[in-house]
Every structure is written in C-alpha cells, then in structure tokens.
Amino acid sequence: MDPSGDVIVIGSGVIGLTTAVVLAESGRRVRVWTREPAELTTSAVAGALWWPYRIEPKAKARAWALQSLDVYEELAGRPEETGVRLVEGVQGESRLDEQDGWTSRVPGLRASTAEEYAGTGLWARLPLIDMPVHLRWLRERFLKAGGAIETRTVADLAEAGAPVVVNCTGLGARELVPDPAVRPVRGQLVIVENPGIRTYLVSTDATAGTTTYFFPHPDRLVLGGTADEDAWSLSPDPAVAAEIVARCAALRPEIAGARVLEHRVGLRPVRDAVRIEREPLADGRLLVHNYGHGGGGVTVAWGCAREAAALASR
C-alpha cells in the first residue's frame, strides 16, 4: 500500500480507538500510539450511558450523538461481544421540551411516572456500555482491519512522522498541543455487586450541587458520582466513596448492603467545545485534532470519529 496512506492516531481511549477503526476500515494504513493499554485510560472508568449532555457545540454534538446512537443500537444485538446493552431507566430533572429536538429519535422516551422517580424525569431505553469489554472489542476490530498498536509515550506531536497524525489525546492535549483550554473534571465511582437492580437512574440535586447515578451491569452496579473541576488526584477518597454509596442507597435502599468490589477515579478532559479540526503543518503533513469531549466521549464517539476521519482523508 502507498505509504502516503499512513496515519498515526495518538491515544487509545474510546475516541482514539473509534477514530482508528473508522480510518482503518476505510482502507487507510493506521497505527495507534498509546502510553497505556485502553483498559487503563480514562475511558475505562466511564459510567458510559449514552445521553447528549454538556457537550458543545450543541448542534454538532447532537448530530454526533445520533450517529453514535445508530451504531450502539446495532452493537446492542451482540452485548457479550461488544459490551453494549439497551437498558431502561430514568434521567432525573429532565423534560422533553428541554432536550433540543433529538428526543423523537429515542423510541419510547416519555415522562417518568411518580412510581419510577419522585421528581421530574424522563424514562428512556438507552445504550449502556460496559467500557472494559467495549474497549477490548474496539481494539480487536481495529486489529482485524489491519491496524497496529504501539506502546509509546509521546512528549511532542512532532514525534509522529506519518503524513497524517490524528490527536486523540484527551487531557494530554493540554500539554501536547499545548491547549490550556482542556481541563480535568475528576470523577469518582464505586463498583458494587449488583443486588438485583435492572434499571439505571441519574438524579441531580441542584441545591447540593450533586449528581447521583447508578448503572446496572449483569455482574455489578456502577455508582457515582463526582465532578471536581481542576482536580488531578487519581486516588479514591474513602469519604467521597461513602457519600456516593449513601446517596445511591437513599434512592434504592438495597444498595446500602451491596459488597464493594472496586473504587475508580477518572479525569474527564473538559473543554468549552470539542475540537475537531485540521491543522496543516509547515512540512506538508496534516494534523487532525479530535479531543475535548469531557464526560460525553462515549455518547459522541462514532460521529466524531467519522468527522475526524473525513478531515484526515481530504
């Protein structure tokens, strides 16, 4: 194959791997450079319920999210393989007239009943992604498409000597680009044995400034969460973990006695707007940026990957 088709994608979170899959399946020769295995990236920690939430620019984010929804609905037919299932539940403190015109695309979306949730909310059947499984599946799909993965730490984007370089470094873009507009928003999760809960719930308390959620997987329940701006610590805080469990148990009492399996912390790469952009370099090579997705990377991954791949192929 013509080496001018070479592409290096930097980053192996959900954005990097999905972008690499789209490029490789279009016939490009693609290598992923990653500092760590996908299972150790921020993406692996994501609660990963599909929902367009706090992603700018809004109109583009909606289109990216709906493209991704199409893919996830298809992948949900093979949940053990892809990690994607369709799960019912409530998005608390949400109303149909506040959702910016995309709600007709979600089958069965309706206002929740008082029995389902004490406050105002929306009942929806949405993709819930088991991220460790999904990231492994993305990696295998990429390798089957002829891609290669190399473990290496990148200190400068100029190290990537391919004709096309795609920057999917998330929070790493803060130093690599450099782009000080990318900031961490720390999220802490508690993973417990699932005591039989089959529906998800996201509940926001504006007065306390907290968002509480639980996402059910067959073998475990993911409890959250926190959103600590400009916080860099990756160490779980035991007091915060206890608060998360208490808030979740206030919504579903059976959570109180569930055995804790694991604590997780991730740093969301938040930016005022997602950056998907071409940057022609002085030496004739092309740099394409695809970063700054905050906590919504899973929701928009496939739409963003297709846009970035199109920019890389012009």
LOVEX-702809 format. One record per residue: residue in three letters; x, y, z of N, C-alpha, C in turn. Coordinates in steps of 0.05 Angstrom, whole numbers, plus 5000, padded with zeros to 4 digits. Layout:
# LOVEX-702809
ALAXYZXYZXYZ ...
***
This chain:
# LOVEX-702809
MET501749765000500050005000501850255000 ASP500850464987502350714986502750825014 PRO505350875021505850985048504551255053 SER503751395032502451655037499751615051 GLY498851365051496451295066496851255095 ASP499351275105499851225133498651435151 VAL497351345172496251515193497151415220 ILE497951605237498451545265496251675282 VAL494851515298492851615317494151605344 ILE494251835358495551845384493251835405 GLY493251625422491251595442489551345437 SER489051195458487450945455485050935474 GLY483951165481481451165495479251115474 VAL476751155482474551095464474651275439 ILE475551525441475651695418477851605399 GLY480251545410482451455394481951195379 LEU480950995394480450735382478150745361 THR476050895367473850905348474751045323 THR476251265326477351405302479151225286 ALA480851075300482650885286481150675271 VAL478950575283477250375269476150485244 VAL474950725245473750855222475850895200 LEU478150985207480351035187481250765175 ALA481750565192482750305182480750175164 GLU478250195171476150055155475550215129 SER476650455127476350605101478650545083 GLY480550365092482750285075485450425081 ARG485450595101487950725108489750535124 ARG492350575123494150415140494650575165 VAL493750465188493650625212495150485235 ARG496650655249497950565274496850735297 VAL496350615320495650755344498050765362 TRP498751005371500851035391499351085418 THR500050925438498750965464500650935486 ARG500351095506502051085530501450855548 GLU498850765546497950545564495750385550 PRO495250145558493049985546490450135550 ALA488550075532485950205533484550175560 GLU485049935573483749885599484750065621 LEU486950215616487950395637487350695630 THR485950735608485351015600482951115616 THR482451375615480151505627477551365618 SER477451295592475051175581474150925596 ALA476150775606475450525620473950575646 VAL474150815656472750885681469950995677 ALA469351065652466851205646464351035654 GLY462351175665459851045671458450955645 ALA458751125624458151045596455250985590 LEU453451155599450751155589450551355566 TRP449451275543449051465521447051675528 TRP447851925527446052155533447452415526 PRO446352565507447652815499447453015523 TYR449753075534449853225559452353395561 ARG451853655563454153845568456353815547 ILE455653795522457753785501457154015482 GLU459154165476458954385457460854335433 PRO460154445410457754605403455354425401 LYS453054525410450654365414449654235389 ALA449354385367448254275343449954045332 LYS452654095332454453875322454353645341 ALA454353695367454353475387451853305384 ARG449653425378447153275374447453085350 ALA448553195328448953025304450952795310 TRP453052865323455052655330453752435348 ALA452152525367450952345386448952155372 LEU447352265353445352105339446751905320 GLN448951985308450451785292451451565309 SER452351635333453451435351451151255362 LEU448851365366446551205375445850995355 ASP445951065329445450855308447350625311 VAL449850685316451850465318451350305343 TYR450950435366450550295391448050115391 GLU445950205378443550045377444149785361 GLU445749805340446549565325448349385342 LEU450249505356452149345372450749215396 ALA448449325405447049205428445848935421 GLY445848865396444948595388446948375395 ARG449448465402451548275410452948375436 PRO451448385458452448515482454948375494 GLU455048105494457247975506459848045491 GLU459648085465461948135448462748435449 THR460748615447461248895443461149055470 GLY459948945490459649085515457349285515 VAL455649295494453549485492450849345497 ARG449249455516446549355520444649585521 LEU442049535514439949745517438649705544 VAL438649905561437649885588435650115593 GLU433550045607431450245614432150385640 GLY431150635643431550775668430751065665 VAL431451225685430551505687432851695688 GLN432551905671434352135672432852345689 GLY433652375714432252555732432652855724 GLU430853015733431053305728431353375699 SER429953225682429953265653427153265643 ARG426653435622424053455610424353445580 LEU422253345567422253315538422853575524 ASP421553795533421854055519424554185524 GLU426254055539428954175544431154035528 GLN430453835512432453665500433353725472 ASP432653965463433954075439433353905413 GLY430953795412430053695386430853415378 TRP432353265395433153005386431552775398 THR429552845415428252635431426552445414 SER425552545391423852365374425452125364 ARG428152145364429851925355429951695375 VAL429251735400429551535421426851395425 PRO426551145416423951015418422950995447 GLY420451065452419251025478420051235499 LEU421451445491422251645510419651795520 ARG419451815546416951935557417552045585 ALA415752205595416052305623415852065642 SER417552065662417451845682415051885700 THR414151655712411851665730412851715759 ALA410951775776411651825804412851565817 GLU411851335808412951085818415851035809 GLU416451125785419151085775421251285786 TYR420251525792422151735803420451945817 ALA421452025840419852225856419852505844 GLY421852575828421952835816421052825787 THR421753045772421253055743423452915729 GLY422652735710424752585696423752475670 LEU425552345656424952215630425651925632 TRP423651755624424151465622425151405594 ALA427451265592428551215566430050945566 ARG429950815543431550575538434050655522 LEU436350645534438750765523441050565523 PRO442950605505445450445506446950495531 LEU447650285545449450285568451850115561 ILE454250235562456650105552458450005574 ASP459049755574460949635593463749695581 MET465049905591467350015578469749825575 PRO470549675596472749495592472249295569 VAL469749195568469149005546469149155519 HIS467949385518467649535493470449625483 LEU472149705500474849795491476449555480 ARG476149315493477449075482476349015454 TRP473649035451472448985426473349175404 LEU473449435411474449635392477349565383 ARG478949495403481749425396481949195377 GLU480348985382480348745365479348815337 ARG477248975336476149055310478249215294 PHE479649395308481749545295484049365284 LEU484849175300487048995292486148815268 LYS483548735269482548575246482448735220 ALA482148995223482049175199484949235189 GLY486949115202489649145193491249355208 GLY490049465229491449665245493649545263 ALA495249715273497449635292497349825316 ILE498149715339498249875364501049865375 GLU502150095380504850125392504750265418 THR506050155439506150285465508450475465 ARG507850735468510050935469508951185481 THR510551325496509851575508510651795489 VAL508851985483509452195464509752455480 ALA512152585476512652835490512053075472 ASP511953025446511453235426510053115402 LEU507953255393506453145369508253115345 ALA510453275344512253265321513752995319 GLU513652835341514952565340513652385320 ALA511052425316509552255297510152345269 GLY511652175255512652265228510952175205 ALA508552085210506751995188505652235172 PRO504852195148503652415132501152535146 VAL499652365161497252455175497552365204 VAL497152555222497152495251494552585263 VAL493252415278490652475290491052485320 ASN490552715332490952765360488452705376 CYS488352475389486152385406487152355434 THR488652545444490052515470488352605494 GLY485952705490484352785513485652995530 LEU485952935555487153125574490053175567 GLY491352975554494153015546494553245527 ALA492453325513492653545494493353805508 ARG492753825534493354065549496354125547 GLU498053925549500953965547502053925519 LEU500853735504502053665478501553875456 VAL499154005457498554185434500254435435 PRO500654585457499154565482496454725480 ASP494454625496491854755496490954785525 PRO491355015537490555045565487555055569 ALA486055055547483055045550482054775558 VAL483754565556482954295566483554275595 ARG481554205611481854195640480753925650 PRO481853835673480753585684478253645701 VAL476253475699474053465718474053185729 ARG474753165754475252905767472552755773 GLY472452505766470152345772470952095788 GLN469452045810469951805827467551625826 LEU468051365823465951155822466450945844 VAL464250815852464450585869463150355854 ILE464450125851463349895838462549695859 VAL460049615859459049425879457649185865 GLU457348975880455748745870452948845865 ASN451748755842449048845835447048685852 PRO445548825869443548685886440948625872 GLY440948625845438548555830437248795816 ILE438749015814437649265801438049235771 ARG435849295756435949265727435649525712 THR434849735726434449995712436550195722 TYR437250385705439150595714437650835725 LEU439051005739437851255749440051465751 VAL439351705740441151935743439452155757 SER440352245780438852435796440652675803 THR439652915798441253155803439953315825 ASP441553405844440553575866441853845863 ALA440354035852441454295846442354445872 THR440854395893441554535918444254435929 ALA444654175929447154065940449354075919 GLY448654115893450654115872451753845866 THR450053635870451053355865449453225843 THR450653035829449352855811449852575821 THR447652425826447952155836446851965815 TYR448251745810447251555790448151275796 PHE446651085786447450805786446750685759 PHE448650525749448450395723448750095726 PRO446749935719446849645724448149495702 HIS450149325709451249125691450548855703 PRO450548645687449748385697451148295723 ASP453748365725455348265747456048475768 ARG455248725763456048935781454249185777 LEU454449375796453049625794455049845797 VAL454950035778456850265778455450495793 LEU456550595814455450815830457151065827 GLY455751295823457151545821455451765832 GLY456352005832458952075820459752345831 THR462052435820463152695828463952845803 ALA464253105806465153275784466853505796 ASP469353435802471153625816472853765795 GLU472354015790473754165769476654215777 ASP478454185758481354245761482654075783 ALA481453845788482553655808484053435793 TRP486553385801488253195787488752935801 SER487852905826488452655841487052415829 LEU488552195825487351945816486951745839 SER487351835863486951665886484051685896 PRO482651455900479951465910479951585939 ASP477951745944477651865971475551695986 PRO476351566008474351396022471851546031 ALA472251796040469851946050467952006026 VAL469052066003467452115979466051865971 ALA467451635972466251375965463851315983 ALA464151366009461951326028459551506022 GLU460051756014457951936007456451835982 ILE457951735962456751635937454851405944 VAL455851215960454150985967451651075982 ALA451951266001449651366017447651505999 ARG448551665979446651805962445151605944 CYS446551405934445251195917443351035934 ALA444050965958442350805976439850955984 ALA440051225984437651385990435551355968 LEU436551295944434751255921433850965918 ARG435650775924434950495924436250365948 PRO434650315970435750225995437449975994 GLU436849795975438349545974441349585967 ILE441949825957444849885950446449895976 ALA445249975998446750016023448349776031 GLY447249536027448649296036450249156015 ALA450549275991451949145969454949145974 ARG456248915969459148895974460649055954 VAL462549225964464149385947466349215933 LEU466549245907468449085891470949245884 GLU470549515880472749665868472049965871 HIS474150125872473850425871475350515845 ARG474150705831475450805807475351115806 VAL477451225794477551515790478451565762 GLY477151765748477951845722477852145720 LEU479452255701479552545697478352605670 ARG475952725670474652795644476153025631 PRO476652995604478053215590476153425580 VAL475453615597473353805592474554045577 ARG472954145558473754385542471154535536 ASP471354795531468854945526467454845501 ALA468954725482467854595458469754385449 VAL468554165439470153955427471754075404 ARG474253985402475954085380476353865359 ILE475053885336475453715313476253905291 GLU478853895283479854105266482354005251 ARG482654095226485054045211487154255216 GLU489654175219491854365222494154285203 PRO494254405179496454345161499054435173 LEU501154255172503654325184505554435163 ALA507654585172509454725154510854535136 ASP511354275145512854085128511053935109 GLY508454015107506653895088504953665099 ARG505653585124503953375137501353495147 LEU499553325156496953415165496553325194 LEU495753505211495053435239492053475241 VAL490553275251487753295256487253265286 HIS485853455298485253445327482453325331 ASN482153155352479553045360479752995390 TYR479253215405479453195434477653405447 GLY477453375474475853575490472953495494 HIS472453235496469653125497468553125525 GLY470153195545469153195573468052925581 GLY465752925594464552665602462752545581 GLY462852655556460952555536462252415513 GLY464752325517466252195495464851955483 VAL463751785501462351545491459851615475 THR458451825484455951905471456451995442 VAL458752125437459252245410461452105395 ALA462451885405464951765394464851715364 TRP462651575355462651495327462151735308 GLY460551925316460152165300462752325298 CYS464152355320466652505320468852355304 ALA468852085307470851925292470451965262 ARG467951965253467451985224468252265214 GLU467652475230468452745222471452765221 ALA472852665241475752685242476952525219 ALA475852285213476852125191476452265164 ALA474252405161473752555136475752775133 LEU476452915155478453125154481153015147 ALA481752775157484352645152484552545124 SER482352525110482352395083482052595061 ARG481752855068481353055047483853085030 
***
